[in-house]
């Protein structure tokens, strides 16, 4: 009711109105401005009062109609009170004084005509502001819901990554056990130690490339124990990239894909090289292998890469690119590029 923008507008409008009426006004400019400002403030209070009271109105009566009518009806008695209180002691009542009665009639008539229109304009402005506020609130709520949906979808995809990775690794251990390899016990022991470090990170929304590299090295060491004569690997890491954020199991998915689809199917085995670099505001991950190379299957390049593409889309939108091509003279070249973001 007494918000400063509303009071400020009312005072300025009342002064302007008084200045426009001052030409030919006989009782003095200050007297006129005092009355127009008092009239404007009083009309503003009436407008604000019926904006909040009564709490409930009959269905046939709109609140804005009540406010406009109340302002128009209030002006004549209010001006009569102002003129009565401003009458000097012993002087005749204002309605017996022709000049004062003309002033009363002018202010009252213009007030009854102008004030309801000003009130109506204020209501329209108020409704527009409310509509803009509601639109902004709706957009904010929608963006929050979209973000929650994306987070839920990302967590679902990460939950799919976890069993996919674990089943592949356990299948490798099973193969060793069935083959009666003396390395089976050592591999299983290493796997348990690896899973203790890896599993708690599967459901985290983000991890660092340094943590990813630890998991990748542990995974490759496990695979090397399984096939020591068929797998060689090397990591080439830009130290400035270790603290950067990335979705969990991002690099590991590329490496696991190279082992499963490249090294395992090849009789000669092969070599895997991992490159992690930071280039200004971009992060570049590259995994190359000299294994069996690209093969057309009904599932494309496998569940791991398909899920990784969708996770990257949810995490970075269109600002991340995953490229998988044939390596020369054989094998696969996988390159992932995304924004370089420091961990929170």
N, C-alpha and C positions, 0 to 999 in steps of 0.2 A: 504493500500500500504506500509506503514512504520510501521506495527505492530511489536512490539518488538520480539516476537517469530520468525517471518520471518527474521528480520534483524540478530538476533543472529545465527540462523541456517546458513544463507548465509555467515556471517563472519567466523564462525567455519569451514564450508565446504571449503571456499576459502583458509584458512590458511592450512588446511590439504592437500589440493590439491597442494599448493605451496611447502609444505615440501616434498611431494612425488617427485616434479620436481627438488628439490634443488640439487640432486646428479649430479654433473657435470656442474651445472649452473655457468657461468663465471663472471657474473656481480654482484654477491653478493646476500646473502639471503634476506636482507631487501628490496632490489630493486624488487626481485621476489615476495615476500609476498605482497608488496604494489600494484604491478600490478595485482596479482590474486584477492586480496580483492576488488580493484577498479572494476575489470571486473565482479566479482560476484555481487557487489552492483548495478552496472549499469544494468546488466541483470535482477536483481530483480525489478528494477524500470520499465524497459520495460515490464516485465511480469505483474506488477501491473497496469501499465498505460492501457494496452489493456484489462485488466480485467474489466475496467470500461468504456472505450471509444473504439469505438463509442457506443452510447446507443442502437442503433439498427443495426443489421447486416442482410445482405441478407440471405434468407432461406437456400441457398446452402452452406453457410460458418458458421461453428461452431466456437464459441468463443475460445474454447480450441485450435483449429487448428491455429487460428490467433495468439494466444499467443505463441505457440511453434515455429511457423515460424518466428514471429517477433524477438524472442530471438536469433534464429540462424542467421538471416540476420543482426542483429545489431552488432554482435561481431566483424567481420572483420574491419568495419570502426571505431569502437570505439578503437580497439587495435592500428590501424594506428594513430589515434589522440594521444593516450597515448605515443606512441613511438616518434611521431613528437614533442610533447611538452617536452619530456625528453631528446631531443637531445641538447647537449651543444652548445652555440653560436660559430659559425665558423666551427663546425664539419660537416662532410658530412651527408647527409640525411641517415636515418636508412636503407633504401633500397639499399644504396650503400655500407653498411658495412655488410660483410658476417656474422660475429658473431651475430650482432644485428638482422639481417634478419632471421637467424636461430631461435633466441629467439622469434621473432615476429611470425614466421611460427608455432613454437611449441605451443605457447599460443593460437594462433588463431585456429589452427587445433583441438587441444584438447577442446577448448572452444566451437567450432561449434559442436563437437561430444558429449561432456558431458552436456553442458547447456540445450539443448532441452530435454534430458532424465531427468534431474533434474526437469525441469519445468513440464514435463509430470507426474513425480512421485508426485510433489506438487499438481497438479490438482487432481490426484486420491485420495490423502490424504484429500484434500479439499472436494471432493464429498462424501467421507466416513463420514467426520465430519458433513457435511450438512445433510446426510441421518440419522445419529444418532440424530442430533438436531431435525429434522422433526419427527422422531419416538418418541422422548421424548415429543415433543409438542403435537403430536397426542394422546399419552397415557394420558397426562395431561388433554387435552380437553375432551377425552373420559371419564376420571374419574370424571371431573366436570359435564359433561352431565348426567352420571349415578347418581351422587349425587343429581343433580337437579331433576331427574326423581324420585329418592327415596323420596326426600322432598315433591314433588308434590303428590306422592302416599300416604305418611304419612298424609299429610294435608287432602286428600280425605277421608282417613279412620277416621281421627279425626272428620271430618264433618259428617260422618255417626254415630259416637258415640254420638254427640250432640243431634240430634233428637231422637235417640233411648232412651237415658236417659230421655230426657224431656217428651216424650210421655208416658213412663212408670210412671213417677212421677205424671203427670197430670191425668192419668187414676186412680191413687190411690185417688187423690183429688175428682175426679168425683164420685167415688164409695161412698165416705163419704157424698157428697152432695145428691146423690140419696137416700142414706139410711136415710137422715135427721139427721145425727149425729150433736150434738151440738158442736163437736170439729172441724167441717168443717171450720169454720171461722178462728180458731186459726191455723189450719194446713195450710190454704191458706196464712195467714199472714207470717207464718214461711217459707213457700215455696218461697214467693216473696223475702224475705230477703236472703234466700239461693241462689236463682237464680242471684241476684245482685252480689253476690260474685263469683258464679261459672261460669256464662256465659262468662265473659271476659277472662277466662283462657282456654276455650275450644279450641281456635285456636293457643294457644302458643305452640312452638315446644317442650318446656320442662318446668317442674315445680319442686318444691321440695316436698319431702315426708311430711314435716311439713305442707305445704299448702294442700296436698292430705288428710292428717289426719283431718284437719279442715273441709274439705268438707264431708269426711266420717262421722265424728261425727254429723255434721248438718243433713246429710241424714238419719242417724240412729235415730236421735231424731225425725225427721219428721215421720219416719215409726213407731216409738214407740208411738207417739201420735195417729196414726191411729189404731194401735192394741196393746194397753198397756198391755193386759193380755196374749198376744201371742208372744211377742218379748222381749228378754233381750239381752244385748250386753255388751262387755267389750273390752277396748283397752289396749294392752300391748306393750309399745313403748320403744325402746332403744333410748335415747336422742341423741346419737352420729349419728343416722341415719336421724334425722330431716332435716339436711342441704343437704342431698344427692339429686341428680337430678334423675328424672324419667319422662317418657312420661305422659302428662295430662290424668287424669281419669283412670290411671292404677289400683290403689288400689280400687277406687270407683267402677270400673267394677266388680271386684271380690266380693265386698260387695253387690252390687245390684243384682248380679247373685244369691248370697246366699239367699237374701230376696225373690226374685221373684220365684226361682225354689226350694227353700228349705223351708222357713218359711211360705210363702203364701199358698202353696198347703196343708200344714199339719194342721189338725184340732187342734192339741195340740200346734201348734206354735213351738218355739224352741229358742235356744240361739246361738248368733254369737260371736266368739272370734277372734280378729284381733291381730296378732303379727307382729311387725316390728323390725328387728334386722340387725345389721351390723357385719359381720364376716370377719375381715381383709379387703380384697379388693372385697368382695362380699356383696350384700344386699339381705336379705331374707324377703319376705312378705308371711304370712300365714293367711288364712281365713278359719275357721272351723265353721260348723253349725250343729245343731242337728235336722234339718228339715226333709223333705220328702225323701231326698237321691237322688241318681242318677236315672234318668229315661231315657229310650231310646225313642227318638223322631226323627221325620224326619229331624229336624234341628240340631241334635246332642245336644250339651249343650247350644245352644242358640247363637243368633247373637252377643251378647256382648263378649263372650269368643272367638268366631271365629275371630272377628275383633281385639280383644286384641292380639291374637297369631300373626296375620299378622303385627300389629303395632310394636310388640316386635322384630319380624324378621327384619323389616326395620330399627329400631333404634339400635339394638345390633347385628344383624346378627345371627350367631349360638351361641352367647355368653350369651343367656338368655334362661331359661327353665321354662315352665309352666306345672305343674303336677296337675291333678284333679283326685282324687280317692275317694272311699267310706270311710266314717268315721265310727268308731265303738263306740257305738253299732248302731248308725244310723246317717244319714246326709252325708255331703260332706266335703272333706279335699282338699283345693286348696292351692298350694304352688308355689310361683314365686321367681326365683332367677336370678339376673342380676348383672353386674359390678357396684361397688360402685364408683360413679363419683360425685365430688363436683360441685356445680353450678358455672358457669363462673362469 
